[in-house]
């Protein structure tokens, strides 16, 4: 199957192709189950609200814990079986697979001042939900070489928008963030999404819908509640 056909198959499942590359030994891509090396790794994920309605209509959306991970595991595993690939995931560890490194090999994404990878078009409104590993070396289009939009962003509003100053040159103060969104004063961040992330001017057309924002923030709070105590 060629690259274009693979991308169409991914989109038919409600996900988005997120770039691909031919792994090198230093990329840390695990071998196939039969011991063969991986010839092509195709990342799959989310751009804006691209999968949100599909996920919300799924059985997994009502299951706990980790409903989005459950949905991603089922959909990507089914997709891998249909395409003759093997499924890999950014969750389920430790140990965790180096998806951040893979993403930067697969497409033009860069670390942002607040941590998450930024895309020149999608901004901070995207995510990786899995990867498809193929033994074959599939012909791939060239990776875009657009620079990071952060390089020409003089004001960097993402660093000043947080009401508790959780983002600074010293990194991300997770306990301060969690303590804030766990209280009534953090209702805007919890229900409407991280103010620092929302302050970024890149990719506004891809901003998550309100229910998607709320879902991710509540999942973040639930997974890190101990950090704020």
Long-range contacts (C-beta under 8 A, 24 or more apart in sequence): 1-83, 1-84, 1-138, 2-138, 2-139, 3-138, 3-139, 3-140, 3-141, 6-42, 6-83, 6-132, 6-138, 9-79, 9-82, 9-83, 10-42, 10-44, 10-79, 10-132, 13-54, 13-75, 13-78, 13-79, 14-50, 14-51, 14-53, 14-54, 14-55, 14-75, 15-44, 15-45, 15-46, 15-50, 15-51, 15-75, 15-76, 15-79, 15-129, 16-44, 16-45, 16-46, 16-47, 16-50, 16-51, 17-42, 17-43, 17-44, 18-43, 18-44, 18-45, 18-47, 18-103, 18-106, 18-107, 18-126, 18-128, 19-43, 19-103, 19-105, 19-106, 19-107, 19-143, 20-106, 20-138, 20-140, 21-102, 21-105, 21-106, 21-140, 21-143, 22-137, 22-140, 27-98, 27-101, 27-102, 27-105, 28-97, 28-98, 28-101, 29-88, 29-102, 29-133, 30-88, 30-97, 30-133, 32-86, 32-133, 32-135, 33-86, 36-135, 37-135, 38-133, 38-134, 38-135, 39-134, 39-135, 39-136, 39-137, 39-138, 40-133, 40-134, 40-136, 40-137, 40-138, 40-140, 41-88, 41-102, 41-106, 41-131, 41-132, 41-133, 41-134, 42-85, 42-106, 42-131, 42-132, 42-134, 43-99, 43-102, 43-103, 43-106, 43-107, 43-128, 43-130, 43-131, 44-76, 44-79, 44-128, 44-129, 44-130, 44-131, 44-132, 45-126, 45-127, 45-128, 45-129, 45-130, 46-126, 46-127, 46-128, 46-129, 47-122, 47-125, 47-126, 47-206, 48-122, 48-125, 48-126, 48-203, 48-205, 48-206, 48-207, 48-208, 49-206, 49-208, 49-209, 49-212, 51-129, 52-208, 52-209, 52-211, 52-212, 56-211, 66-91, 66-219, 68-129, 68-215, 68-219, 72-129, 72-130, 73-130, 76-129, 76-130, 76-131, 76-132, 79-132, 80-132, 80-133, 83-132, 83-134, 84-134, 85-132, 85-133, 85-134, 86-132, 86-133, 87-130, 87-131, 87-132, 87-133, 88-130, 88-131, 88-132, 88-133, 89-129, 89-130, 89-131, 90-128, 90-129, 90-130, 97-131, 99-128, 99-131, 102-131, 103-128, 105-143, 106-143, 107-143, 107-144, 108-143, 108-144, 108-145, 108-146, 110-147, 110-148, 110-150, 112-148, 112-150, 112-158, 112-200, 113-150, 113-156, 113-158, 113-159, 113-167, 114-158, 114-159, 114-167, 114-172, 114-196, 114-197, 115-167, 115-172, 116-197, 118-148, 118-149, 118-150, 118-200, 118-202, 119-202, 119-203, 120-144, 120-146, 120-147, 120-148, 120-149, 120-202, 121-202, 121-203, 121-206, 122-202, 122-203, 122-206, 123-149, 123-200, 123-201, 123-202, 123-203, 123-204, 123-206, 123-207, 124-197, 124-200, 124-202, 124-203, 125-203, 125-206, 125-207, 125-208, 126-203, 126-206, 149-202, 153-201, 153-202, 157-199, 157-200, 157-201, 158-196, 158-197, 158-199, 158-200, 159-196, 160-199, 161-195, 161-196, 161-198, 161-199, 162-194, 162-195, 162-196, 163-189, 163-195, 166-196, 167-196, 174-224, 174-227, 175-227, 175-228, 176-228, 177-228, 178-221, 178-224, 178-225, 178-227, 178-228, 179-228, 179-229, 181-217, 181-220, 181-221, 182-221, 182-225, 182-228, 189-217, 190-214, 190-217, 190-218, 190-221, 191-217, 193-217
